[in-house]
Amino acid sequence: MKKLLLKLEQFIWIIMRNYMPRWIIFMFDQIIVSGAFISLWLFRNNMTEQPSENFIFKFVLAISLYSLSSLIFKTHHGVVRFSTVKDFQKLISSTLTATLLYLIIANLFNRVVVNGDIQIRFTLWFPIVLGVMVILVQLIFRFAVRTFFEAYKQSNPKDKIRAFILGSDYESVLLAQYLMTDRTNPYSPVAFIAFKSNQVGKVVYGLPIICSDKGLSKYMEEYRVNTLLFYKSQLEAIPKEFYERCIVDGLELLMVSMFTKLGDYNDGTAAPKINKLSIEDLLGRNAIVMNKEKIQNQFEGETILITGAAGSIGSEIAKQVTLFNCKELILVDQAETPLNDLWLELKGSGTKISVKPIIANVSNHVKMRQIFNIARPSLVFHAAAYKHVPMMEFHPSAAVITNVLGTKNVADLSAEFGVKRFVMISTDKAVNPTNVMGASKRAAEIYIQSLYYKLLKDGVDSPTQYVTTRFGNVLGSNGSVVPLFKKQIEAGGPVTVTHKDITRYFMTIPEACSLVLEAGCTGNGGEIYVFDMGEAVKIYDLAEKMIRLSGKTPNKDIMIVETGLRPGEKLYEELLANTENTLPTYHKKVMIANVCKYDYDQVAPEINEMLIVANQHVYPTEVVKMLKKLIPEFKSHNSKYEELDECDITIGKN
C-alpha cells in the first residue's frame, strides 16, 4: 500500500512539474462535447415516443462545429491549472459560436424538402441545451483541475517561504492569487495584514485577514512566518514606523513591483519582481517631482556644461539633462575612468544629444578658458568639489584650490563668455561651518553671489544669473555613509559610528538633481536655494536598521562601535545659518535663504590673497585663518584649528 501511495505521489509530482500538452486539452474538450451529445441524445429518445434519426451525421456535425470553434478561439492554449476569467470568456465565446452555427445549419436542413418531405429533421432546442451542457462541464472540469492543484500545493508547500501579504485590497489579493497559482515562485502566502478593523477576521482565497495594530511578533510565531510582502505604493502610504517595527520584530521585508492584470500573465506578461527592502527605500520619502515643462525652454537647443560630471551628483544631472532637447552636453572632470564610463552610458542610452567628455581640472584657468572659448556654453552646472570633511581638514589648501579657485575660475569665465545661467551645487555644511570643507564651499557661495551683484551694479547687459543650491547628504553618493555601512556589514562588522547622537539629512540622488535643475533654472540670480530635506536621521539608528535588514541582530551578530567625532565633524547639520531666514518660492519644498550680501570689492582681494597662500602649499594654518576672516561664523570643531577661533577679524558686509 505504501509503495502504491508513493508511486501515486510521484505521478502527481510529474504532472505538477509539467504542463499538459495542448492537444490533450483539445481532446478532453471534444470528449466532453461527445459525452454531452450522447447523453442528451439518449435522454431525448427515452423521453419521446418518436426516436431521433441520423445520429452519425448529427454527431459528426456537432463535433466538427465545436472543434472548429475551439481552434478559432484557442480554448486549448491556456494552462488548465491556471485558468482565469479570460480563459472562461474564451470557452463561453467558443460554445456560443458553435451553438449558433449548429442552429443555423439545423434551420437550413429543416427547410430542405425533397419529394414533399424533409430528409434530415433537427430539433432546434437540442443544440441550445447541448451548448449549456458543454459549457457547464468544461467550466467544472477546469475549476476541478485548478482546485485540485491549489489544494495539493497548499498541502505540500515544499521549499516554499511562508509569507504575510500587507493589505487586503485588490492589488494585495491579486498578489496572493498569483503566488498561489504560479509554480515557480518561492513564496507561499498564509495571511493578509490589514489596517482596517472591519476587515479583520474575514477570509479571502482561504487566507485569513489579521490585524497589525499591536505588532506582528505573535502572528509570526503562530503562523511560522518571517517574511512580509508589500507594494512600493504601500511603502509611501503607510508610516515608516510600521516597517521599522517589523524590522525590530525580525521580519524580512520584500517589496513587490506592480503588475497589471493577473489574467494576463499566461499570455506572456512578466511576473512581478520581488526584492529585499533597501535602506534607501526606507529612508526615502515622497519625492519632489521636477516640473519639466516649466524649465524645458532653458535647455532647448542650448549647450550645457557640467563640471564634476563624473561624480554621483554631476553624472545624475547629465542623465537628467539628456531628457531635454538641448544641442550639446559638455562633461568636464579630472577622473578619467568614471568620466569614460558616464560617456559610454550616455551614448548607449540612445540620446541624440552630442555628448563630449573633457578631462580637465577646474582649478586650471588656462584649460577652462579653452573649454569655454570652444564650447560657448549657455548653462553651467558646477558640481566639481572636494567634499570629504576629514580629508579636507588635513588638506585645507587643496580644499581652497578646488572649491574656491575652481568655482572662481568657472564663475569668472561664465561672466566673460556670456553664459546665461550658472548653477552651483553647495552643501548644508556651508551653514555655520565647523570644518574646512564647509567653509571653502561657503567662500565659494559668497564669491559667486557678490560677483552677481557686482555685475548688476556695473550695469552689465544681461548678466549671468548665478544661483546656488544647498542640500544635505545624498543616498548612494560617493562618500555617503550608507555604502560604507553596507561594506562593513558584508564583512561581518563592526559597523563604525563616530558618535551615538550624530544626525544627518538625506535625499536621493535623482531627487536632489531634479531640484538642482528646477530651482537653478527658475531663479533670477543671486539666490541660495534650500531644499526641504525632511527630518534628520540619527546615524546610529540607521546602522541598526541596516544590520536588521541584512537579517542580523545589532550588537549581537554585528557590533556597532563608536569611534569618536572626526576632525571638523559636528553632531547636527544645519540648512540655514543662525542669522539667516528663508523666503518662500512657487514650490513649497524649495525655499530661498535670505543671507548676508557681501561687497565684491572687499571679498575679491581677500579671496585672491587666500588663493596665493593656498597655492604655496606651505602654510595650511594661514589658509584656515583667512577662511575664518572671510567667514566669521566658521568655528572649528574637534580640530587643531580651534585655536584660531580666538581671532575675530571680519570683512565688510552689506
C-alpha positions as CSV (number, residue, x, y, z in Angstrom):
1,M,0.0,0.0,0.0
2,K,2.8,2.4,0.8
3,K,4.5,1.7,-2.5
4,L,1.2,2.4,-4.3
5,L,0.8,5.7,-2.5
6,L,4.5,6.6,-3.2
7,K,4.0,5.9,-6.9
8,L,0.8,7.9,-6.9
9,E,2.6,10.9,-5.3
10,Q,5.4,10.6,-7.8
11,F,2.8,10.6,-10.6
12,I,1.1,13.7,-9.2
13,W,4.5,15.4,-8.9
14,I,5.3,14.6,-12.5
15,I,2.0,16.2,-13.5
16,M,2.7,19.2,-11.2
17,R,6.0,19.8,-12.8
18,N,4.8,19.6,-16.4
19,Y,2.0,21.4,-18.3
20,M,-0.5,19.3,-20.1
21,P,0.0,19.4,-23.9
22,R,-2.5,21.5,-25.9
23,W,-3.7,18.5,-28.0
24,I,-4.7,16.6,-24.8
25,I,-6.7,19.6,-23.6
26,F,-8.3,19.8,-27.0
27,M,-9.2,16.1,-26.9
28,F,-10.6,16.5,-23.4
29,D,-12.9,19.3,-24.6
30,Q,-14.1,17.2,-27.5
31,I,-14.7,14.2,-25.2
32,I,-16.9,16.5,-23.1
33,V,-18.8,17.5,-26.3
34,S,-19.2,13.8,-27.3
35,G,-20.4,12.8,-23.8
36,A,-22.8,15.7,-23.6
37,F,-24.2,14.9,-27.1
38,I,-24.6,11.2,-26.4
39,S,-26.2,11.8,-23.0
40,L,-28.7,14.4,-24.4
41,W,-29.4,12.1,-27.4
42,L,-30.3,9.1,-25.1
43,F,-32.3,11.3,-22.8
44,R,-34.4,12.7,-25.7
45,N,-35.0,9.2,-27.1
46,N,-36.1,7.9,-23.7
47,M,-38.4,10.9,-23.1
48,T,-40.2,10.8,-26.5
49,E,-42.1,8.0,-28.4
50,Q,-40.5,9.1,-31.7
51,P,-36.7,8.4,-31.7
52,S,-34.5,10.9,-33.4
53,E,-32.7,9.8,-36.6
54,N,-29.4,10.4,-38.4
55,F,-27.3,10.1,-35.2
56,I,-24.0,9.7,-37.0
57,F,-24.5,12.7,-39.2
58,K,-25.6,15.0,-36.3
59,F,-22.9,13.7,-34.0
60,V,-20.1,14.4,-36.6
61,L,-21.7,17.8,-37.3
62,A,-21.6,18.7,-33.6
63,I,-18.0,17.5,-33.1
64,S,-16.9,19.4,-36.2
65,L,-18.5,22.6,-35.2
66,Y,-17.2,22.5,-31.6
67,S,-13.7,21.6,-32.8
68,L,-13.7,24.4,-35.4
69,S,-14.9,26.9,-32.8
70,S,-12.2,25.7,-30.2
71,L,-9.5,26.2,-32.8
72,I,-10.7,29.7,-33.7
73,F,-10.8,30.8,-30.0
74,K,-7.8,28.8,-28.9
75,T,-9.5,27.5,-25.9
76,H,-6.9,24.7,-25.5
77,H,-3.9,27.2,-25.4
78,G,-4.3,28.1,-21.7
79,V,-2.8,26.1,-18.8
80,V,-5.8,24.4,-17.2
81,R,-4.4,24.6,-13.6
82,F,-4.0,28.4,-14.0
83,S,-7.4,29.0,-15.7
84,T,-8.5,32.6,-15.4
85,V,-11.6,34.7,-16.2
86,K,-10.1,35.3,-19.6
87,D,-9.9,31.6,-20.3
88,F,-13.6,31.2,-19.2
89,Q,-14.6,34.0,-21.6
90,K,-12.9,32.2,-24.4
91,L,-14.8,29.0,-23.5
92,I,-18.2,30.8,-23.4
93,S,-17.5,32.6,-26.8
94,S,-16.4,29.3,-28.4
95,T,-19.6,27.5,-27.2
96,L,-21.9,30.3,-28.2
97,T,-20.3,30.3,-31.7
98,A,-20.7,26.5,-32.1
99,T,-24.3,26.6,-30.9
100,L,-25.2,29.5,-33.2
101,L,-23.6,27.6,-36.2
102,Y,-25.5,24.5,-35.2
103,L,-28.8,26.3,-35.1
104,I,-28.2,28.0,-38.5
105,I,-27.3,24.6,-40.1
106,A,-30.2,22.9,-38.4
107,N,-32.6,25.6,-39.6
108,L,-31.3,25.2,-43.2
109,F,-31.8,21.4,-43.2
110,N,-35.3,21.8,-41.8
111,R,-36.2,23.9,-44.8
112,V,-34.8,21.5,-47.4
113,V,-37.8,19.5,-48.8
114,V,-37.3,16.6,-51.3
115,N,-40.4,14.9,-52.8
116,G,-42.6,16.7,-50.3
117,D,-40.7,15.5,-47.2
118,I,-37.8,16.8,-45.0
119,Q,-34.8,14.4,-45.4
120,I,-32.9,15.3,-42.2
121,R,-35.0,16.8,-39.4
122,F,-33.4,18.8,-36.5
123,T,-35.0,19.7,-33.1
124,L,-34.0,23.3,-32.6
125,W,-33.9,23.1,-28.8
126,F,-31.3,20.3,-29.0
127,P,-28.2,22.5,-29.9
128,I,-29.2,25.1,-27.2
129,V,-29.3,22.5,-24.4
130,L,-26.2,20.8,-25.8
131,G,-24.3,24.2,-25.6
132,V,-25.4,24.7,-22.0
133,M,-24.3,21.2,-21.0
134,V,-20.9,21.6,-22.8
135,I,-20.0,24.9,-21.2
136,L,-21.1,23.8,-17.7
137,V,-19.0,20.6,-17.9
138,Q,-16.0,22.4,-19.4
139,L,-16.1,25.0,-16.7
140,I,-16.5,22.4,-14.0
141,F,-13.5,20.4,-15.4
142,R,-11.3,23.5,-15.3
143,F,-12.4,24.5,-11.9
144,A,-11.8,21.0,-10.6
145,V,-8.3,20.8,-12.0
146,R,-7.4,24.2,-10.7
147,T,-8.9,23.5,-7.2
148,F,-7.0,20.2,-7.1
149,F,-3.7,21.7,-7.9
150,E,-4.1,24.6,-5.5
151,A,-5.1,22.2,-2.7
152,Y,-2.2,19.9,-3.5
153,K,0.3,22.8,-3.5
154,Q,-1.0,24.2,-0.2
155,S,-0.8,20.8,1.5
156,N,2.7,20.2,0.0
157,P,4.5,23.6,0.2
158,K,7.9,22.0,-0.3
159,D,10.7,24.6,-0.1
160,K,8.2,27.4,-0.1
161,I,8.8,30.5,2.1
162,R,5.8,31.3,4.2
163,A,4.9,35.0,3.9
164,F,2.4,37.6,5.0
165,I,0.9,40.0,2.4
166,L,0.5,43.6,3.5
167,G,-3.0,44.9,2.9
168,S,-6.2,43.2,1.8
169,D,-7.1,45.4,-1.2
170,Y,-7.4,44.4,-4.8
171,E,-3.7,44.5,-5.6
172,S,-2.8,42.5,-2.5
173,V,-5.4,39.9,-3.3
174,L,-4.1,39.7,-6.9
175,L,-0.6,39.1,-5.5
176,A,-1.8,36.3,-3.2
177,Q,-3.6,34.7,-6.2
178,Y,-0.5,34.9,-8.3
179,L,1.7,33.4,-5.6
180,M,-0.8,30.6,-5.0
181,T,-1.0,29.6,-8.7
182,D,2.5,30.2,-10.0
183,R,4.6,27.1,-9.6
184,T,7.9,28.9,-10.0
185,N,7.7,31.5,-7.2
186,P,9.3,30.6,-3.9
187,Y,6.6,32.1,-1.6
188,S,3.5,30.7,0.0
189,P,1.1,33.3,1.3
190,V,-0.5,32.4,4.7
191,A,-2.4,35.6,5.7
192,F,-3.2,39.2,4.9
193,I,-2.2,42.0,7.2
194,A,-4.9,44.6,7.5
195,F,-5.0,48.1,8.9
196,K,-8.8,48.4,8.9
197,S,-10.6,46.8,11.8
198,N,-13.7,45.9,9.8
199,Q,-11.6,43.6,7.6
200,V,-10.0,41.6,10.4
201,G,-11.4,38.1,10.8
202,K,-12.5,37.7,7.2
203,V,-11.1,35.1,4.8
204,V,-10.0,35.8,1.2
205,Y,-8.8,32.9,-1.0
206,G,-8.7,30.7,2.0
207,L,-6.3,33.2,3.7
208,P,-7.2,34.9,7.0
209,I,-7.0,38.7,7.4
210,I,-5.2,39.6,10.7
211,C,-4.7,42.9,12.4
212,S,-1.4,44.8,12.5
213,D,-2.2,47.2,15.4
214,K,-0.2,45.5,18.1
215,G,2.7,44.3,16.0
216,L,3.2,41.1,14.2
217,S,5.5,39.2,16.5
218,K,2.8,37.0,17.9
219,Y,1.5,36.2,14.5
220,M,5.0,35.4,13.2
221,E,5.2,32.6,15.8
222,E,1.7,31.4,15.3
223,Y,1.9,31.2,11.5
224,R,5.6,30.3,11.4
225,V,6.3,33.4,9.2
226,N,9.4,35.6,8.9
227,T,8.6,37.4,5.6
228,L,6.4,40.3,4.7
229,L,5.5,41.1,1.0
230,F,4.2,44.6,0.1
231,Y,4.0,47.0,-2.8
232,K,6.1,50.2,-3.2
233,S,2.9,52.3,-3.1
234,Q,2.3,50.9,0.4
235,L,5.8,51.9,1.4
236,E,4.8,55.5,0.6
237,A,1.3,55.4,2.1
238,I,1.9,53.6,5.4
239,P,4.0,55.3,8.1
240,K,7.7,54.3,8.2
241,E,7.2,53.4,11.9
242,F,5.3,50.3,10.9
243,Y,8.2,49.0,8.8
244,E,10.7,49.9,11.5
245,R,8.7,47.9,14.0
246,C,8.6,45.0,11.5
247,I,12.4,45.2,11.2
248,V,12.8,45.1,15.0
249,D,10.4,42.1,15.2
250,G,12.8,40.3,12.7
251,L,10.5,40.3,9.6
252,E,12.2,40.1,6.3
253,L,10.7,42.9,4.2
254,L,10.3,42.3,0.5
255,M,9.0,44.9,-1.9
256,V,6.9,43.8,-5.0
257,S,6.9,45.8,-8.2
258,M,3.4,46.3,-9.6
259,F,2.0,44.1,-12.4
260,T,-1.1,44.9,-14.4
261,K,-3.7,42.1,-14.5
262,L,-3.3,38.6,-13.1
263,G,-5.3,37.2,-16.0
264,D,-2.7,38.3,-18.5
265,Y,0.4,36.5,-17.0
266,N,-0.4,33.3,-19.0
267,D,-0.1,35.4,-22.2
268,G,3.5,36.4,-21.6
269,T,3.2,39.4,-19.1
270,A,6.3,39.4,-16.8
271,A,5.7,38.2,-13.3
272,P,6.1,40.8,-10.5
273,K,9.7,41.3,-9.2
274,I,10.3,40.8,-5.6
275,N,13.3,42.4,-4.0
276,K,14.6,43.0,-0.5
277,L,13.8,46.3,1.0
278,S,16.9,48.5,1.0
279,I,17.8,51.2,3.4
280,E,17.4,53.7,0.6
281,D,13.8,52.7,0.2
282,L,13.2,53.1,4.0
283,L,14.9,56.5,4.2
284,G,13.2,57.7,1.0
285,R,10.2,59.9,1.2
286,N,7.6,61.2,-1.2
287,A,9.8,62.5,-3.9
288,I,9.7,66.2,-5.0
289,V,8.9,65.8,-8.7
290,M,10.5,68.1,-11.2
291,N,8.3,70.3,-13.3
292,K,9.9,69.5,-16.6
293,E,7.6,71.7,-18.6
294,K,8.5,74.8,-16.5
295,I,12.2,74.7,-17.4
296,Q,12.4,72.9,-20.7
297,N,12.7,76.2,-22.6
298,Q,16.0,76.8,-20.7
299,F,17.6,73.8,-22.5
300,E,16.0,73.9,-25.9
301,G,18.9,74.0,-28.4
302,E,21.4,75.1,-25.8
303,T,25.0,73.9,-25.0
304,I,25.2,72.6,-21.4
305,L,28.5,72.3,-19.4
306,I,28.7,70.2,-16.3
307,T,31.8,70.3,-14.1
308,G,32.4,67.4,-11.8
309,A,30.4,65.4,-14.3
310,A,31.8,62.0,-13.3
311,G,30.7,62.3,-9.7
312,S,27.5,61.0,-8.3
313,I,25.7,64.4,-8.5
314,G,27.2,65.5,-11.8
315,S,26.5,62.2,-13.6
316,E,22.9,62.3,-12.5
317,I,22.5,65.9,-13.6
318,A,23.9,64.8,-17.0
319,K,21.4,61.9,-17.3
320,Q,18.5,64.2,-16.5
321,V,19.7,66.9,-18.9
322,T,19.6,64.4,-21.7
323,L,15.8,64.2,-21.2
324,F,15.6,67.7,-22.7
325,N,16.1,68.8,-26.3
326,C,19.5,70.5,-25.8
327,K,22.1,70.8,-28.5
328,E,25.3,69.7,-26.8
329,L,26.4,68.3,-23.4
330,I,30.0,69.1,-22.3
331,L,31.2,66.8,-19.4
332,V,34.2,68.1,-17.5
333,D,36.0,66.0,-14.9
334,Q,39.6,65.1,-14.0
335,A,38.8,61.5,-13.2
336,E,39.3,59.6,-16.5
337,T,37.7,56.2,-15.8
338,P,34.4,57.3,-14.3
339,L,34.1,60.0,-17.0
340,N,34.6,57.4,-19.7
341,D,32.0,55.2,-18.0
342,L,29.5,58.0,-18.0
343,W,30.2,58.9,-21.6
344,L,29.7,55.3,-22.7
345,E,26.5,55.1,-20.7
346,L,25.0,58.2,-22.2
347,K,26.0,57.1,-25.7
348,G,24.4,53.7,-25.1
349,S,21.1,55.3,-23.8
350,G,20.2,56.3,-27.4
351,T,20.2,60.0,-26.8
352,K,20.6,62.2,-29.9
353,I,22.4,64.9,-28.0
354,S,26.1,65.4,-28.8
355,V,28.0,64.4,-25.7
356,K,31.6,65.5,-25.3
357,P,33.8,64.3,-22.4
358,I,36.7,66.6,-21.4
359,I,39.4,65.7,-18.9
360,A,40.2,68.9,-17.1
361,N,40.7,70.3,-13.6
362,V,38.5,73.3,-12.8
363,S,41.4,75.0,-10.9
364,N,43.3,75.2,-14.2
365,H,42.3,78.5,-15.5
366,V,44.0,78.1,-18.9
367,K,42.3,74.8,-19.6
368,M,38.9,76.0,-18.5
369,R,39.3,79.1,-20.7
370,Q,40.0,76.9,-23.7
371,I,36.8,74.9,-23.0
372,F,34.6,78.0,-22.7
373,N,36.1,79.5,-25.8
374,I,35.4,76.5,-27.9
375,A,32.2,75.2,-26.4
376,R,30.5,78.6,-25.7
377,P,28.0,77.0,-23.1
378,S,24.7,78.7,-22.3
379,L,24.2,76.9,-19.0
380,V,26.8,75.8,-16.5
381,F,26.2,73.3,-13.6
382,H,29.2,73.5,-11.3
383,A,29.3,70.3,-9.3
384,A,33.1,69.9,-9.1
385,A,34.3,69.9,-5.5
386,Y,36.3,68.2,-2.8
387,K,33.7,67.1,-0.2
388,H,35.3,64.7,2.4
389,V,35.3,66.5,5.7
390,P,38.2,64.8,7.5
391,M,40.4,64.7,4.3
392,M,39.9,68.4,3.7
393,E,40.7,69.1,7.3
394,F,44.1,67.6,6.7
395,H,44.5,69.4,3.3
396,P,42.9,72.9,3.6
397,S,45.0,74.2,0.7
398,A,43.6,71.6,-1.6
399,A,40.1,72.4,-0.4
400,V,40.5,76.1,-1.2
401,I,42.2,75.5,-4.6
402,T,39.4,73.2,-5.8
403,N,36.3,74.5,-4.1
404,V,37.1,78.2,-4.1
405,L,39.6,78.7,-7.0
406,G,37.8,76.1,-9.2
407,T,34.4,77.9,-8.6
408,K,36.0,81.3,-9.2
409,N,37.5,80.2,-12.5
410,V,34.2,78.8,-13.8
411,A,32.2,81.7,-12.5
412,D,34.5,84.4,-14.0
413,L,34.6,82.6,-17.3
414,S,30.8,82.3,-17.3
415,A,30.5,86.1,-17.0
416,E,33.2,86.7,-19.6
417,F,31.7,84.3,-22.2
418,G,28.1,85.4,-21.7
419,V,26.8,82.3,-20.0
420,K,23.1,82.7,-19.3
421,R,22.9,80.8,-16.1
422,F,25.4,79.4,-13.6
423,V,24.2,76.9,-11.0
424,M,26.5,75.9,-8.2
425,I,25.9,72.8,-6.1
426,S,26.7,73.6,-2.5
427,T,26.2,71.8,0.8
428,D,24.5,72.1,4.2
429,K,28.0,72.0,5.7
430,A,28.4,75.6,4.4
431,V,26.0,76.8,7.1
432,N,27.8,77.8,10.3
433,P,30.8,75.7,9.0
434,T,32.8,73.7,11.6
435,N,35.3,72.3,9.1
436,V,37.5,73.4,6.2
437,M,35.4,71.7,3.6
438,G,32.2,73.5,4.6
439,A,34.0,76.8,4.9
440,S,35.5,76.5,1.5
441,K,32.1,75.9,0.0
442,R,30.7,78.9,1.9
443,A,33.5,81.0,0.5
444,A,32.6,79.9,-3.0
445,E,28.9,80.8,-2.3
446,I,30.0,84.3,-1.1
447,Y,32.1,84.8,-4.2
448,I,29.6,84.0,-6.9
449,Q,26.8,85.9,-5.1
450,S,29.0,89.0,-4.7
451,L,30.1,88.7,-8.3
452,Y,26.4,88.7,-9.5
453,Y,25.6,91.8,-7.6
454,K,28.8,93.5,-8.9
455,L,27.6,92.8,-12.5
456,L,24.3,94.3,-11.7
457,K,25.9,97.3,-10.0
458,D,28.2,97.8,-13.1
459,G,25.1,97.8,-15.4
460,V,26.2,94.8,-17.4
461,D,23.7,94.0,-20.1
462,S,22.0,90.5,-19.5
463,P,24.5,89.4,-16.8
464,T,25.0,85.7,-16.0
465,Q,22.4,84.6,-13.4
466,Y,24.3,83.0,-10.6
467,V,22.3,80.6,-8.5
468,T,23.3,78.3,-5.6
469,T,21.5,75.1,-4.5
470,R,22.2,73.9,-1.0
471,F,21.3,70.4,0.4
472,G,22.5,67.7,2.7
473,N,23.7,64.1,2.1
474,V,22.5,62.2,-0.8
475,L,21.9,58.4,-0.6
476,G,24.3,56.3,-2.5
477,S,26.7,59.2,-3.4
478,N,30.4,58.8,-3.2
479,G,31.4,59.2,0.4
480,S,27.9,58.6,1.7
481,V,27.7,56.6,5.0
482,V,25.3,54.1,3.5
483,P,27.8,52.3,1.1
484,L,30.3,52.3,4.0
485,F,27.9,50.6,6.3
486,K,27.0,48.0,3.6
487,K,30.6,47.1,3.2
488,Q,31.1,46.8,6.9
489,I,28.0,44.6,7.3
490,E,29.1,42.3,4.4
491,A,32.5,41.9,6.1
492,G,30.8,40.9,9.3
493,G,31.3,44.1,11.2
494,P,31.9,46.0,13.2
495,V,29.9,49.0,11.9
496,T,31.6,52.2,12.9
497,V,29.7,55.3,14.0
498,T,31.5,58.4,15.1
499,H,29.0,59.4,17.8
500,K,25.8,57.8,19.1
501,D,23.9,61.1,18.8
502,I,25.1,62.3,15.4
503,T,22.4,63.1,12.9
504,R,22.3,63.9,9.2
505,Y,19.8,64.9,6.4
506,F,19.4,62.5,3.5
507,M,17.9,62.9,0.0
508,T,18.0,60.5,-3.0
509,I,20.4,61.5,-5.9
510,P,17.7,61.7,-8.6
511,E,15.5,63.9,-6.3
512,A,18.4,66.2,-5.4
513,C,19.4,66.6,-9.0
514,S,15.9,67.3,-10.2
515,L,15.7,70.1,-7.6
516,V,19.0,71.4,-8.8
517,L,17.7,71.6,-12.4
518,E,14.4,73.1,-11.5
519,A,15.4,75.6,-8.8
520,G,18.6,76.5,-10.6
521,C,16.8,77.2,-13.9
522,T,13.9,79.2,-12.3
523,G,16.0,81.6,-10.2
524,N,16.6,85.3,-11.2
525,G,20.2,85.4,-9.9
526,G,21.9,85.8,-6.5
527,E,19.6,83.2,-4.8
528,I,20.8,80.4,-2.5
529,Y,18.1,77.8,-2.7
530,V,17.5,75.5,0.3
531,F,15.6,72.2,-0.2
532,D,13.2,70.5,2.2
533,M,15.4,67.6,3.4
534,G,12.7,66.1,5.7
535,E,13.6,65.1,9.2
536,A,17.2,64.5,10.2
537,V,18.2,60.8,10.6
538,K,20.1,59.5,13.6
539,I,23.1,57.7,12.2
540,Y,23.3,55.1,15.0
541,D,19.6,54.2,14.3
542,L,20.5,54.0,10.6
543,A,23.2,51.5,11.4
544,E,20.8,49.4,13.5
545,K,18.2,49.3,10.7
546,M,20.8,48.3,8.1
547,I,22.0,45.5,10.2
548,R,18.5,44.2,10.9
549,L,17.7,44.5,7.1
550,S,20.6,42.2,6.5
551,G,19.0,39.6,8.8
552,K,21.4,40.2,11.7
553,T,20.9,41.5,15.2
554,P,22.7,44.7,16.2
555,N,25.4,44.4,18.9
556,K,24.9,40.6,18.8
557,D,25.7,39.3,15.4
558,I,27.3,42.6,14.2
559,M,28.7,45.1,16.7
560,I,28.3,48.9,16.4
561,V,31.3,50.7,17.6
562,E,31.7,54.5,18.4
563,T,34.9,55.8,17.0
564,G,34.6,59.5,18.1
565,L,33.9,62.6,16.0
566,R,36.3,63.1,13.1
567,P,38.2,66.3,12.6
568,G,35.8,69.1,11.6
569,E,32.7,66.9,12.2
570,K,29.7,68.2,14.1
571,L,26.8,66.4,15.6
572,Y,24.0,68.2,13.8
573,E,23.9,69.6,10.3
574,E,22.1,72.8,9.5
575,L,20.4,74.1,6.4
576,L,20.3,77.7,7.4
577,A,22.7,79.8,9.4
578,N,21.5,81.4,12.7
579,T,21.5,84.9,11.0
580,E,19.5,83.7,8.0
581,N,15.9,83.1,7.3
582,T,14.0,81.8,4.3
583,L,11.7,83.2,1.7
584,P,9.0,81.1,0.0
585,T,9.0,80.2,-3.7
586,Y,6.4,78.8,-6.0
587,H,7.4,75.3,-4.7
588,K,6.5,74.6,-1.1
589,K,9.5,72.2,-0.8
590,V,12.0,74.8,-2.1
591,M,13.0,78.0,-0.1
592,I,15.4,80.9,-0.7
593,A,17.9,81.6,2.0
594,N,17.9,85.3,3.0
595,V,21.6,85.6,3.5
596,C,24.0,88.4,4.2
597,K,25.3,90.1,1.0
598,Y,29.0,90.7,0.7
599,D,30.7,93.5,-1.3
600,Y,32.7,92.1,-4.2
601,D,35.3,94.8,-3.9
602,Q,36.1,93.6,-0.4
603,V,35.6,89.9,-1.0
604,A,37.7,89.5,-4.2
605,P,41.0,90.8,-2.6
606,E,40.5,88.6,0.4
607,I,39.9,85.5,-1.8
608,N,42.8,86.3,-4.1
609,E,45.2,86.6,-1.2
610,M,43.9,83.3,0.2
611,L,44.4,81.6,-3.1
612,I,48.0,82.9,-3.3
613,V,48.8,81.3,0.1
614,A,46.9,78.1,-0.8
615,N,48.9,77.7,-4.0
616,Q,52.1,77.8,-2.0
617,H,51.1,74.6,-0.1
618,V,53.3,75.7,2.8
619,Y,51.2,77.3,5.4
620,P,47.8,75.5,5.8
621,T,47.2,77.3,9.1
622,E,47.4,80.6,7.3
623,V,44.8,79.4,4.7
624,V,42.4,78.4,7.5
625,K,43.0,81.7,9.2
626,M,42.0,83.5,6.0
627,L,38.8,81.4,5.7
628,K,37.9,82.4,9.3
629,K,38.5,86.0,8.4
630,L,36.2,85.8,5.4
631,I,33.6,83.7,7.3
632,P,33.3,84.8,10.9
633,E,30.7,82.1,11.7
634,F,33.3,79.4,10.8
635,K,34.2,77.8,14.2
636,S,36.3,74.7,14.1
637,H,35.1,71.6,15.9
638,N,37.3,68.7,17.0
639,S,40.1,70.2,15.1
640,K,43.6,71.6,15.6
641,Y,42.3,74.9,14.1
642,E,40.1,75.6,17.1
643,E,42.9,77.8,18.5
644,L,42.4,80.2,15.6
645,D,38.8,81.0,16.7
646,E,40.1,83.5,19.2
647,C,40.7,85.8,16.2
648,D,37.7,87.9,15.4
649,I,38.6,89.6,12.1
650,T,35.8,90.3,9.7
651,I,35.4,92.0,6.4
652,G,32.7,94.4,5.2
653,K,29.2,93.3,4.6
654,N,26.1,95.0,3.2
